[in-house]
């Protein structure tokens, strides 16, 4: 764990490892109780490990994609290109709209604008319009991860990985919150730097 981890994080991790160990010990004990040879018990345990470590996670991911399918990537690319073409055709109108919203930064002697002013407002508009599509993808990915996390708890290996991800802060929910914080920070620095560009 991280050197700065709390006592609660250490306790959670130890409990998770103990639970995973107990499950595999119970499976080993069950294999020994069955009327199998030692090699048969070993093969059955190996099969259980392969099933829970590889087959089950793949099935969980497939189930998550089936429950929460992603939007069409092709349709999204076509939509983004359409938005780019539309904003390029409206560059001067976008510049005029920006200056109407920020009259204090309107130049006194310039009426027709070129790069980088036209590119900047076009970029802002494209990003604003494209952000909705990106957030739809992010929301679906987060929903897929939530479904996968619920199903992953049914198998010991993936469940232990899920606990580790949550303790490390790299699980899907944490990543989604991080992306929203990045979006908010980006909007903040744009508000601060846009007047210098315009």
Backbone as a ProteinNet text record, in pm:
[ID]
protein_1_A
[PRIMARY]
XXXXXXXXXXXXXXXXXXXXXXXXXXXXXXXXXXXXXXXXXXXXXXXXXXXXXXXXXXXXXXXXXXXXXXXXXXXXXXXXXXXXXXXXXXXXXXXXXXXXXXXXXXXXXXXXXXXXXXXXXXXXXXXXXXXXXXXXXXXXXXXXXXXXXXXXXXXXXXXXXXXXXXXXXXXXXXXXXXXXXXXXXXXXXXXXXXXXXX
[TERTIARY]
82.9	0	87.2	23.3	92.8	148	270.2	326.1	235.4	152.5	63.4	-72.7	-88.2	-217.4	-257.1	-385.3	-435.5	-443.4	-463.4	-480	-603.4	-708.7	-830.6	-803.2	-719.1	-686.1	-608.4	-513.3	-439.1	-531.9	-623	-714.5	-806.6	-855.4	-941.5	-867.6	-742.3	-664.3	-636.6	-600.5	-573.2	-698.3	-813.2	-938.6	-970.3	-946.8	-974.3	-883.4	-753.7	-660	-698.1	-737	-776.6	-899.8	-996.3	-1117.7	-1086.7	-1000.5	-962.6	-888.8	-798.8	-724.7	-818.1	-915.4	-1009.6	-1093.6	-1131.5	-1211	-1132	-1004.9	-925.8	-891.1	-873.3	-851.1	-975	-1092.7	-1217.1	-1234.2	-1199.4	-1208.5	-1110.5	-990	-891.9	-942.3	-1001.7	-1056.5	-1169.2	-1254.1	-1363.2	-1309.8	-1205.3	-1146.2	-1088.7	-1032.5	-978	-1087	-1205.1	-1314.8	-1382.9	-1372.4	-1435.3	-1359.5	-1428.8	-1360.5	-1272.6	-1165.1	-1072.3	-931.3	-849.5	-707.5	-641.9	-520.6	-450.4	-431	-398.3	-383.8	-517.8	-626.3	-758.6	-798.6	-766.8	-797.2	-717.7	-590.1	-506.7	-560.5	-601.6	-655.8	-785.3	-870.1	-996.7	-972.5	-873.5	-840.6	-780.9	-698.1	-643	-755	-851.9	-966.2	-1046.1	-1065.1	-1137.5	-1062.6	-929.3	-848.9	-857.6	-845.8	-856.3	-994.1	-1095.9	-1232.7	-1254	-1210.7	-1235.5	-1139.1	-1020.9	-920.8	-928	-977.9	-977.5	-1117.5	-1184.2	-1316	-1419.1	-1423.3	-1524.2	-1506.6	-1383.9	-1369.4	-1409.2	-1375.6	-1415.2	-1567.3	-1632.2	-1778.4	-1839.9	-1776.9	-1826.9	-1819	-1706.3	-1691.5	-1792.3	-1814.6	-1912.1	-2052.8	-2083.9	-2215.5	-2233.2	-2128.1	-2135.4	-2158.1	-2089.1	-2108.2	-2247.7	-2303.3	-2438.3	-2543.3	-2521.8	-2618.2	-2609.1	-2486.3	-2464.4	-2380.9	-2441.2	-2362.6	-2316.4	-2195.1	-2141.7	-2214	-2225	-2278.4	-2189.6	-2246.7	-2171.7	-2053.7	-1932.9	-1814.2	-1817.9	-1863.8	-1870.7	-1965.3	-2080.8	-2176.4	-2118.4	-2042.1	-1981.2	-1875.8	-1794.5	-1692.9	-1759.4	-1865.7	-1938.3	-1995.7	-2049.5	-2106.8	-1999.6	-1883.4	-1774.5	-1727.4	-1714.4	-1671.3	-1775.9	-1902.3	-2007.3	-1999.6	-1974.7	-1962.4	-1840.5	-1730.3	-1610.5	-1637.5	-1703	-1733.3	-1827.5	-1926	-2022.9	-1957.2	-1868.4	-1803.4	-1703.2	-1636.6	-1543.5	-1617.4	-1739.8	-1817.5	-1871.8	-1871	-1928.3	-1822.4	-1697.9	-1589.6	-1615.9	-1644.1	-1661.7	-1783	-1889	-2006.9	-1974.7	-1891.6	-1851.9	-1765.7	-1676.3	-1593.1	-1681.3	-1776.6	-1865.3	-1947	-1993	-2070.9	-1984.9	-1855.7	-1768.2	-1747.6	-1727.4	-1706.1	-1833.6	-1948.6	-2073.3	-2085.1	-2038	-2042.1	-1930.9	-1824.8	-1711.4	-1676.3	-1764	-1741	-1615.7	-1570.8	-1452.3	-1326.5	-1328.3	-1209.8	-1221.3	-1325.8	-1341.8	-1238.8	-1160.9	-1064.5	-1137	-1078.7	-1146.5	-1136	-1032.1	-1007.6	-1010.9	-1039.9	-1036.6	-1177.1	-1223.9	-1356.1	-1348.7	-1245.1	-1229	-1111.4	-1133.5	-1033.1	-979	-854.3	-787.7	-729.5	-649.5	-580.7	-491.7	-482.4	-539.6	-678.8	-729.9	-858.4	-968.4	-976.4	-1083.2	-1067.7	-943	-921.2	-961.8	-932.8	-959.5	-1108.9	-1188.3	-1332.6	-1392.3	-1338	-1387.1	-1355.8	-1235.4	-1197.5	-1287.7	-1316.2	-1403.9	-1541.3	-1594.9	-1727.2	-1726.8	-1626	-1616.3	-1603.3	-1523.6	-1506.3	-1634.8	-1706.2	-1832.9	-1933.7	-1943.4	-2039	-1994.9	-1863.4	-1813.5	-1809.1	-1811.2	-1803	-1923.4	-2039.4	-2158.6	-2141.9	-2089.8	-2068.3	-1964.7	-1857.6	-1754.7	-1809.7	-1893	-1950.6	-2048	-2114.5	-2201.2	-2117.9	-2003.3	-1914	-1864.6	-1823.2	-1771.4	-1878	-2001.8	-2110.4	-2139.3	-2137.1	-2162	-2048	-1924.6	-1810.6	-1821	-1862.8	-1879.1	-1989.8	-2099	-2207.8	-2161.4	-2082.7	-2027.7	-1940	-1856.7	-1767.7	-1847.2	-1957.8	-2040.5	-2100.7	-2149	-2203	-2093	-1974.6	-1863.5	-1820.2	-1820.3	-1778.5	-1876.7	-2005.5	-2103.1	-2085.3	-2058.1	-2040.9	-1904.6	-1803.9	-1668.5	-1662.4	-1751.1	-1750.9	-1786.2	-1832.8	-1871.2	-1751.9	-1636.7	-1516.8	-1403.9	-1325.2	-1226.5	-1117.1	-1058.6	-948.4	-988.2	-1087.9	-1133	-1182.9	-1244.6	-1291.3	-1173.4	-1064.1	-945.9	-883.2	-880.5	-828.9	-915.2	-1047	-1138.4	-1113.3	-1091.6	-1060.3	-930.9	-829.9	-702.1	-719.3	-798.4	-821.9	-890.6	-987.8	-1058.5	-967.1	-885	-792.8	-690.1	-649.2	-550.3	-613.2	-746	-813.4	-809	-795.1	-789.5	-906.7	-1010	-1128.7	-1206.2	-1305.4	-1377.2	-1446.2	-1506.6	-1576.2	-1478.4	-1359.9	-1259	-1209.2	-1190.6	-1146.5	-1251.6	-1378.5	-1486.4	-1487.4	-1471.7	-1465.2	-1343.3	-1232.3	-1111.1	-1132.2	-1196.8	-1223	-1312.3	-1410.3	-1497.9	-1419.2	-1326.6	-1243.3	-1150.9	-1098.3	-1014.1	-1094.3	-1217.3	-1303.4	-1326.8	-1351.7	-1377.3	-1252.9	-1136	-1011.9	-983.7	-1009.2	-987.2	-1076.7	-1202.1	-1292.7	-1244.3	-1185.2	-1136.4	-1018.5	-921	-805.1	-841.6	-939.9	-984	-1043.3	-1124.6	-1182.8	-1073.7	-965.5	-858.3	-770.2	-747.4	-651.5	-717.3	-844.8	-910.9	-894.9	-913.1	-896.6	-759	-652.5	-519	-504.1	-571.3	-565.7	-649.4	-765	-857.6	-815.6
-119.2	0	125.3	235.6	363.4	391.3	449.3	477.4	567.7	648.4	736.1	676.2	545.9	481.7	485.6	494.6	500.1	360	356.7	227.8	155.4	231.2	169.4	102.8	166.2	106.6	-23.1	-22.8	-145.7	-255.6	-220.3	-319.7	-374.8	-287.1	-331.4	-427.7	-393	-479	-614.7	-614	-741.4	-828	-767.3	-842.9	-900.9	-822.8	-871.1	-988.1	-975.8	-1085.2	-1208.9	-1189	-1301.9	-1370.8	-1293.5	-1351.7	-1430.7	-1374.6	-1445.6	-1575.4	-1567.5	-1687.2	-1792.5	-1747.2	-1841	-1910.7	-1838	-1898.9	-2008.1	-1980.1	-2080.2	-2198.4	-2171.6	-2283.4	-2371.1	-2307.1	-2383.8	-2466.8	-2409.9	-2485.7	-2603	-2580.5	-2689.4	-2799.7	-2760.2	-2859.6	-2938.3	-2868.4	-2936.5	-3034.5	-2994.8	-3084.9	-3209.3	-3193.5	-3308.9	-3400.7	-3343.6	-3426.3	-3506.4	-3457.8	-3528.7	-3656.3	-3754.1	-3881.5	-3866.5	-3788.4	-3763.4	-3798.5	-3835.6	-3856.6	-3721.6	-3724.9	-3598.1	-3519.5	-3589.8	-3520.2	-3466	-3540.6	-3493.1	-3369.7	-3368	-3250.4	-3129.4	-3154.3	-3044	-2987.3	-3077.6	-3032.1	-2955.5	-3000.9	-2931.9	-2792.6	-2780.4	-2649.2	-2557.6	-2615.1	-2536.3	-2487.4	-2575.7	-2536	-2424.9	-2434.3	-2328.7	-2196.6	-2203.1	-2080.2	-2017.1	-2100.4	-2048.6	-1988.3	-2055.8	-2007.6	-1872.7	-1859.8	-1735.9	-1624.3	-1658.5	-1556.3	-1505.7	-1588.6	-1550.2	-1553.5	-1667.5	-1679.9	-1588.6	-1587.7	-1506.9	-1357	-1301.2	-1157.7	-1122.7	-1210.5	-1184	-1184.7	-1279.6	-1285	-1162.5	-1115.9	-996	-874.1	-858.1	-744.6	-752.7	-871.5	-887.9	-855.2	-897.1	-867.1	-717.4	-650.4	-506	-432.1	-476.9	-412.4	-437.9	-555.3	-586	-503.8	-483.2	-407.6	-258.4	-207.7	-64.1	-47.7	-63.1	-51.7	91.4	104.1	235.8	292.8	425.5	485.7	450.7	459.7	427.8	522.9	466.3	550.1	615.1	542.1	598.6	718.4	702.8	813.8	933.3	905.9	1014.7	1088.4	1013	1075.7	1162	1110.8	1187.7	1315	1304.5	1421.2	1525.2	1479.5	1572.4	1644.5	1573.1	1636.9	1736.6	1703.8	1797.4	1924.5	1908.5	2025	2109.4	2043.5	2117.5	2201.1	2139.5	2212.9	2329.2	2306.2	2412.4	2529.5	2501.1	2610.3	2684.3	2614.6	2682	2781.7	2745.1	2835.4	2955.2	2947.2	3053.1	3126.5	3123.2	3180	3325	3409.7	3551.5	3575.3	3498.1	3511.7	3471.6	3368.4	3324.6	3430.1	3492.3	3599.3	3714.9	3755.2	3865.5	3831.9	3706.8	3665.7	3669.5	3628.3	3630.2	3773.5	3866.2	4005.5	4069.4	4023.3	4074.5	4029.4	3908.3	3858.3	3918.1	3968.2	4025.4	4161.7	4260	4389.6	4461.1	4432.4	4501.1	4464.4	4351.4	4305.5	4329.7	4398	4423.3	4526.6	4495.5	4594.1	4713.5	4831.4	4953.5	4975.8	4924.4	4959.4	4840.6	4719.1	4600.4	4542.9	4525.7	4467.6	4327.1	4298	4166.1	4095.3	3973.9	3904.4	3782.7	3748.2	3633	3546.9	3447.5	3360.7	3446.3	3420.1	3307	3332.9	3454.7	3487.1	3397.5	3384.1	3303.3	3156.1	3107.6	2968	2944.5	3039.5	3020.7	3008	3098.6	3091	2968.4	2932.1	2810.3	2687.8	2685.8	2574.2	2567.3	2681.8	2684.2	2629.2	2668.8	2622	2472.8	2426.2	2283.6	2200.3	2250	2176.7	2174.8	2286.5	2291.9	2194	2190	2100.1	1954.1	1931.3	1794.8	1737.8	1826.8	1779.9	1695.1	1728.8	1649.6	1505.1	1488.1	1352.5	1278.6	1347.4	1283.6	1242.8	1325.8	1291.8	1175.4	1162.2	1045.2	918	921.6	806.1	778.3	883.2	865.9	808.6	858	810.1	662.7	622.4	481.6	395	442.6	365.9	350.8	456.4	448.5	349.1	349.5	254.5	111.2	91.8	-41.2	-87.9	3.5	-32.5	-67.4	4.5	-24.8	-164.9	-201	-335.8	-439.3	-413.3	-507.6	-523.7	-414.4	-422	-504.8	-491.2	-571.3	-720.2	-753.7	-894.4	-948.1	-860.1	-905	-957.3	-909.3	-955.4	-1101.8	-1165.6	-1306.5	-1400.5	-1349.3	-1432.1	-1372.6	-1456.3	-1403.4	-1317.5	-1360.8	-1284.7	-1144.8	-1133.3	-999.3	-914.6	-978.6	-902.3	-841.4	-917	-865.1	-749.9	-763.3	-655.2	-531	-550.7	-437.9	-364.3	-439.1	-377	-296.4	-353.9	-284.3	-155.3	-161.6	-42.2	67.1	28.8	128.8	191.2	108.6	162.8	254.9	223.7	306.1	427.8	430.3	543	539.8	420.1	409.9	329.3	310.6	242.5	335.4	280.8	356.3	480.5	468.3	583.1	696.2	661	763.6	829.3	750.7	806.9	901.5	865.4	951.2	1084.6	1079.8	1204	1286.8	1220.1	1291.5	1363.3	1296.9	1359.5	1482	1475.1	1591	1705.6	1673.4	1777.5	1840	1758.1	1811.1	1905.2	1867.2	1953.5	2087.9	2083.8	2207.1	2295.3	2234	2311.6	2372.1	2294.6	2346	2466.5	2457.4	2570.8	2693	2669.3	2780.6	2850.4	2772.1	2839.9	2904.3	2851	2916.8	3054.3	3059.5	3189.7	3289.1	3239.9	3328.7	3372.9	3282.2	3310.9	3361.2	3337.8	3378.2	3527.6	3617.5	3759.7	3794.6	3726	3755.3	3715.6	3608.9	3566.2	3657.7	3696.6	3775.9	3922.8
0	0	0	-25.2	-23.7	116.3	125.2	258.5	342	276.3	350.6	378.7	354.6	375.4	522.9	545.7	683.2	742.7	873	940.8	888.3	857.5	804.4	669.5	586.4	456.6	475.2	568.6	596	646.4	736	790.6	682.1	595.8	486.1	394	360.9	272.3	336.3	463.7	532.9	539.8	564.3	567.4	430.3	325.7	190.1	154.7	188.5	161.5	243	368.1	452.6	396.2	348.9	292.7	166	80.5	-42.2	-9.5	87.3	129.1	186.3	265.5	325.9	219.4	116.9	9.9	-60	-91.5	-160.6	-69.5	59.1	152.8	161.5	161.1	165.8	39.2	-75.7	-200.5	-200.1	-145.9	-137	-44	67.3	160.6	94.6	17.8	-51.8	-154.7	-226.8	-325.8	-259.3	-139.2	-67.1	-14.8	12.2	62.1	-48.7	-171.7	-283.2	-315	-369.7	-403.2	-526.8	-512.4	-621.5	-577.8	-674.4	-644.7	-619.9	-569.6	-544.5	-673.5	-782.2	-909.6	-958.2	-935.5	-974.2	-895.6	-765.4	-683.3	-730.5	-764.8	-812.8	-943.9	-1033	-1161.2	-1141	-1047.6	-1022.6	-964.7	-876.7	-821.9	-929.1	-1016.3	-1126.3	-1217.8	-1244.2	-1326.5	-1261	-1129.6	-1059.1	-1065.3	-1050.8	-1058.3	-1197	-1302	-1438.9	-1463.5	-1412.2	-1432.3	-1365.9	-1240.4	-1166.5	-1204.1	-1255.8	-1286.5	-1429.6	-1521.8	-1662.9	-1724.9	-1713.9	-1778.8	-1714	-1580.7	-1511.8	-1537.3	-1526.7	-1558	-1700.7	-1797.2	-1935.7	-1949	-1880.6	-1884.7	-1817.9	-1709.5	-1640.3	-1732.4	-1801.9	-1893.3	-2007.3	-2059.7	-2167	-2117	-1995.2	-1940.1	-1917.6	-1872.1	-1850.3	-1981.8	-2087.5	-2218.6	-2272.9	-2241.8	-2288.8	-2214.5	-2085.2	-2004.7	-2035.4	-2051.7	-2077.2	-2204.1	-2322.1	-2445.9	-2471	-2524.1	-2558.7	-2680.2	-2689.4	-2812	-2931.4	-3049.3	-3171.8	-3188.4	-3198.9	-3219.5	-3356.9	-3457.2	-3591.8	-3595.6	-3532	-3529.1	-3454.4	-3348.5	-3272	-3355.6	-3432.1	-3517.3	-3624.1	-3683.9	-3786.1	-3725.6	-3604.6	-3539.4	-3507	-3459.1	-3427.8	-3553.6	-3663.2	-3788.2	-3838	-3819.2	-3858.9	-3775.3	-3644.3	-3556.9	-3596	-3630.8	-3671.5	-3796.5	-3894.9	-4018.1	-3990.6	-3902.6	-3873.8	-3801.9	-3706.7	-3633.5	-3720.8	-3811.9	-3903.3	-3992.2	-4030.3	-4115.2	-4038.1	-3906.2	-3823.1	-3741.3	-3785.3	-3705.6	-3667.5	-3766.1	-3737.7	-3647.2	-3667.6	-3581.7	-3438.3	-3422.1	-3288.4	-3220.1	-3298.1	-3241.9	-3195.7	-3280.4	-3244.6	-3120.2	-3109.9	-2992.8	-2866.6	-2879.8	-2762.9	-2714.1	-2806.5	-2767.2	-2711.8	-2758	-2698.2	-2552.8	-2525.2	-2387.5	-2301.7	-2365.7	-2292.4	-2352.8	-2338.5	-2405.1	-2356.5	-2236.8	-2185.3	-2263.3	-2334.5	-2406.8	-2557.2	-2602.4	-2745.6	-2791.4	-2898.1	-2948	-3009.7	-2992	-3036	-3185.9	-3250.2	-3390.9	-3486.2	-3436.9	-3522.9	-3534.5	-3658.2	-3680.3	-3739.4	-3815.8	-3876.8	-3810.1	-3767	-3686.7	-3761.2	-3730.9	-3791	-3679.3	-3718.7	-3623.1	-3532.4	-3401	-3327.7	-3269.8	-3288.2	-3226.7	-3281	-3413.7	-3471.8	-3433.7	-3430.4	-3391.6	-3246.6	-3160.6	-3018.5	-2991.5	-3046.7	-3020.4	-3088.9	-3204.7	-3271.1	-3186.6	-3129.6	-3042.3	-2919.4	-2859.8	-2743.2	-2776.9	-2892.7	-2931.9	-2964.2	-3035.5	-3066.7	-2939.6	-2847.6	-2722.8	-2642.2	-2640.5	-2566.4	-2623.8	-2756.7	-2820.4	-2810.7	-2822.7	-2816.4	-2676.4	-2576.1	-2437.8	-2400	-2454.5	-2424.2	-2470.9	-2594.1	-2645.6	-2562.1	-2522.1	-2440.8	-2305	-2248.5	-2118.9	-2128.7	-2243.7	-2261.6	-2260.9	-2329.6	-2327.3	-2185.3	-2115.3	-1979.4	-1886.5	-1901.6	-1815	-1840.7	-1967.5	-1999	-1947.5	-1963.4	-1910.2	-1758.6	-1691	-1546	-1509.9	-1588	-1562.2	-1588.2	-1695.8	-1722.4	-1607	-1557.9	-1447.1	-1321.8	-1298.4	-1181.2	-1191.6	-1311.5	-1331.2	-1311.3	-1371.4	-1358.5	-1213.5	-1138.3	-998.6	-916.1	-946.4	-872.1	-900.4	-1026	-1061.3	-1019.8	-1015.5	-980.5	-838.4	-752.2	-613.6	-597.8	-706.8	-699.5	-711.7	-752.1	-766.9	-683.5	-617.6	-521	-581.9	-694.2	-752	-795.9	-885.3	-926	-809.8	-710.4	-594.8	-519.1	-507	-438.4	-517.9	-650.6	-735.6	-719.9	-712	-696.1	-564.3	-457.2	-328	-338.3	-404.1	-419.8	-500.2	-607.6	-689.4	-608.4	-529.1	-448.7	-344.4	-282.3	-181.9	-245.8	-369.7	-439.3	-506.4	-513	-576.5	-727.6	-787.5	-933.2	-988.3	-907.4	-956.7	-1050.3	-1119.2	-1222.2	-1165.6	-1048.5	-989.6	-957.8	-906.1	-877.3	-1005.1	-1109.9	-1237.7	-1294.4	-1280.7	-1331.2	-1256.4	-1124.1	-1045.7	-1085	-1111.9	-1153	-1286.1	-1380.8	-1510.3	-1496.2	-1407.2	-1385.9	-1322.8	-1232.3	-1171.3	-1275.8	-1368.1	-1475.4	-1564.1	-1597.5	-1679.2	-1610.1	-1479.7	-1405.5	-1402.2	-1383.4	-1381.3	-1517.9	-1624.4	-1759.3	-1787.3	-1745.5	-1764.8	-1687.6	-1570.1	-1488.1	-1554	-1605.4	-1665.6	-1798.8	-1865.1	-1988.2	-1958.6	-1854.6	-1817.1	-1780.6	-1721.3	-1680.7	-1797.5	-1895.5	-2002.3	-2131.4	-2147.9	-2272.6	-2303.4	-2206.8	-2239.7	-2294.4	-2247.5	-2297	-2443	-2484.7	-2624.8	-2712.1	-2661.5	-2743.2	-2748.3
[MASK]
++++++++++++++++++++++++++++++++++++++++++++++++++++++++++++++++++++++++++++++++++++++++++++++++++++++++++++++++++++++++++++++++++++++++++++++++++++++++++++++++++++++++++++++++++++++++++++++++++++++

